[in-house]
Amino acid sequence: MVVTNHTTTIKNKSINYKATTGTQPVWNEKGEPIAALYYTFYERTNTNNTNERPLIISFNGGPGSASVWMHIAYTGPKVLNLDSEGYPIQPYGVSDNPNSILDIADIVYVNPVNTGYSRMIPDSKGELPKRDTFFGINADIKYLAEWINTFVSRKGRWESPKYIIGESYGGTRVMGLANELQNRQWMYLNGVILVSPADYKLYNTNQPVYSALNLPYFTAAAWHHNMLSPELQQKDLLNILPEAEDFAINNLMPALAKGGFISENEKGQIAKKMAYYSGLSEQSILQNNLDVPTHFYWKDLLRNKTGQTIGRLDSRYLGIDKRETGISPDYSPELMSWNHAFTPAINYYLREHLNFKTDIKYQMFGDVHPWDRRNDNTREGLRQAMAQNPFLKVLIQSGYYDGATTYFGAKYTMWQIDPSGKMKDRFTFKGYRSGHMMYLRSEDLITANDDLRAFMKNALTNGKAAKYLKK
């Protein structure tokens, strides 16, 4: 464990903080260490009443992704060198983040097993633990909840208001952790924050509901690349998305549900309107039977204009394929751009700024597959946690140009968590004019962090009793 002290300026105020980085064990039922999780913990030091300060526990996704993206690009005291639209620039490195939430909350970034510097620990015979101890939806939630309990106890933060934030697959993770922490660790949260959340109740289902939910994202991407009709293109993005959402729910979804038995007339009308909202040709849409895969969209949108592909996680990015023909891009241009900038930046930052030096390789993406996705009850787990805890609130943040975990899919997840609708006033959705990592864009970095501040403040109890009131 290494401790360093720093000073920065956030929201025009001088902030002194301590950074603690190192590992903390995961134990089995016998009390034997089976893994060491690498973490970085930031605590503000020039403040009083530490126990009253919110504690944020931060995860990225994958599964198999290190806790690097939000660490050095979103909420932490340093951010990757980027231009104003979020594109990485050289020289690689980091600079101060004047928008970090460290002014109002302490933050720990956690790297699950086989990500970052986190590794399994062999037993006395030199054998590693069974992989299914860690690599699956429920296994992941179980051991991370135990780890969080230990961390909170070691740092003396049981009195602090607590929030968990997860990006992408981390959204699935923190939905499950909310329930696991509450019902197995007896740790009650104030807030759960889902950043570009992945919901596996939707993905890979091959159901019309999922396909229809992609259309508003198509509209956003087409608008950005000037591929919509002049009638739509001249409007602001936020003025046309509600139209696309309404069509997706009330027209496209029922049409897709009819499958091959839809009438030719209705099929043609739907294809025409899809083309209007997506930037694709009616022919391409009909050739896909109205069910347009996202990977085809990334390949086809600009096929007959520039021949370029668009990014999966951030469709503002452009790529060049070997051939313009085909049904999916050769690679994800945004991920390649991010990897070649984030990797040297995090290695440099941890070694030179936080003084954590090791010969262990920092795993941006670790070996966690096969990943057990069975018995995914995370959405229901979050509902149960909210029902049992009147204080628990949820914030969802999504980028309009995210083609992997689309913003409208995130809205749909929010709608489905509580079918009763009795807790809908405890959900907040925020959208941004960027992609999966909306915070890479300068304007959204400011807005998204301010949205976190407002959410955390709103989720504080301020001395109120935890109870439901009679209506």
Rosetta blueprint (number, residue, H / E / L):
1 M L
2 V E
3 V E
4 T E
5 N E
6 H E
7 T E
8 T E
9 T E
10 I E
11 K L
12 N L
13 K E
14 S E
15 I E
16 N E
17 Y E
18 K E
19 A E
20 T E
21 T E
22 G E
23 T E
24 Q E
25 P E
26 V E
27 W E
28 N L
29 E L
30 K L
31 G L
32 E L
33 P E
34 I E
35 A E
36 A E
37 L E
38 Y E
39 Y E
40 T E
41 F E
42 Y E
43 E E
44 R E
45 T L
46 N L
47 T L
48 N L
49 N L
50 T H
51 N H
52 E H
53 R L
54 P L
55 L E
56 I E
57 I E
58 S E
59 F E
60 N L
61 G L
62 G L
63 P L
64 G L
65 S E
66 A L
67 S L
68 V L
69 W L
70 M L
71 H L
72 I L
73 A L
74 Y L
75 T L
76 G L
77 P L
78 K E
79 V E
80 L E
81 N L
82 L E
83 D L
84 S L
85 E L
86 G L
87 Y L
88 P E
89 I L
90 Q L
91 P L
92 Y L
93 G L
94 V E
95 S E
96 D E
97 N L
98 P L
99 N L
100 S L
101 I H
102 L H
103 D H
104 I L
105 A L
106 D E
107 I E
108 V E
109 Y E
110 V E
111 N L
112 P L
113 V L
114 N L
115 T L
116 G E
117 Y L
118 S L
119 R E
120 M E
121 I L
122 P L
123 D L
124 S L
125 K L
126 G L
127 E L
128 L L
129 P L
130 K L
131 R H
132 D H
133 T H
134 F L
135 F L
136 G E
137 I H
138 N H
139 A H
140 D H
141 I H
142 K H
143 Y H
144 L H
145 A H
146 E H
147 W H
148 I H
149 N H
150 T H
151 F H
152 V H
153 S H
154 R H
155 K L
156 G L
157 R L
158 W L
159 E L
160 S L
161 P L
162 K E
163 Y E
164 I E
165 I E
166 G E
167 E E
168 S L
169 Y H
170 G H
171 G H
172 T H
173 R H
174 V H
175 M H
176 G H
177 L H
178 A H
179 N H
180 E H
181 L H
182 Q H
183 N H
184 R H
185 Q L
186 W L
187 M L
188 Y L
189 L L
190 N L
191 G E
192 V E
193 I E
194 L E
195 V E
196 S L
197 P L
198 A L
199 D L
200 Y L
201 K L
202 L L
203 Y L
204 N L
205 T L
206 N L
207 Q L
208 P H
209 V H
210 Y H
211 S H
212 A H
213 L H
214 N L
215 L H
216 P H
217 Y H
218 F H
219 T H
220 A H
221 A H
222 A H
223 W H
224 H H
225 H L
226 N L
227 M L
228 L L
229 S L
230 P H
231 E H
232 L H
233 Q H
234 Q L
235 K L
236 D L
237 L H
238 L H
239 N H
240 I H
241 L H
242 P H
243 E H
244 A H
245 E H
246 D H
247 F H
248 A H
249 I H
250 N H
251 N H
252 L H
253 M H
254 P H
255 A H
256 L H
257 A H
258 K L
259 G H
260 G H
261 F H
262 I L
263 S L
264 E H
265 N H
266 E H
267 K H
268 G H
269 Q H
270 I H
271 A H
272 K H
273 K H
274 M H
275 A H
276 Y H
277 Y H
278 S H
279 G L
280 L L
281 S L
282 E H
283 Q H
284 S H
285 I H
286 L H
287 Q H
288 N L
289 N L
290 L L
291 D L
292 V L
293 P L
294 T H
295 H H
296 F H
297 Y H
298 W H
299 K H
300 D H
301 L L
302 L L
303 R L
304 N L
305 K L
306 T L
307 G L
308 Q L
309 T E
310 I E
311 G L
312 R L
313 L L
314 D L
315 S L
316 R L
317 Y L
318 L E
319 G E
320 I L
321 D L
322 K L
323 R L
324 E L
325 T L
326 G L
327 I L
328 S L
329 P L
330 D L
331 Y L
332 S L
333 P H
334 E H
335 L H
336 M H
337 S H
338 W H
339 N H
340 H H
341 A H
342 F H
343 T H
344 P H
345 A H
346 I H
347 N H
348 Y H
349 Y H
350 L H
351 R H
352 E H
353 H H
354 L L
355 N L
356 F L
357 K L
358 T L
359 D L
360 I L
361 K L
362 Y L
363 Q E
364 M L
365 F E
366 G L
367 D L
368 V L
369 H L
370 P L
371 W L
372 D E
373 R L
374 R L
375 N L
376 D L
377 N L
378 T H
379 R H
380 E H
381 G H
382 L H
383 R H
384 Q H
385 A H
386 M H
387 A H
388 Q H
389 N L
390 P L
391 F L
392 L L
393 K E
394 V E
395 L E
396 I E
397 Q E
398 S E
399 G E
400 Y L
401 Y L
402 D L
403 G L
404 A L
405 T L
406 T L
407 Y H
408 F H
409 G H
410 A H
411 K H
412 Y H
413 T H
414 M H
415 W H
416 Q H
417 I H
418 D L
419 P L
420 S L
421 G L
422 K L
423 M L
424 K H
425 D H
426 R H
427 F E
428 T E
429 F E
430 K E
431 G E
432 Y E
433 R L
434 S L
435 G L
436 H L
437 M L
438 M H
439 Y H
440 L H
441 R L
442 S H
443 E H
444 D H
445 L H
446 I H
447 T H
448 A H
449 N H
450 D H
451 D H
452 L H
453 R H
454 A H
455 F H
456 M H
457 K H
458 N H
459 A L
460 L L
461 T L
462 N L
463 G L
464 K L
465 A L
466 A L
467 K L
468 Y L
469 L L
470 K L
471 K L
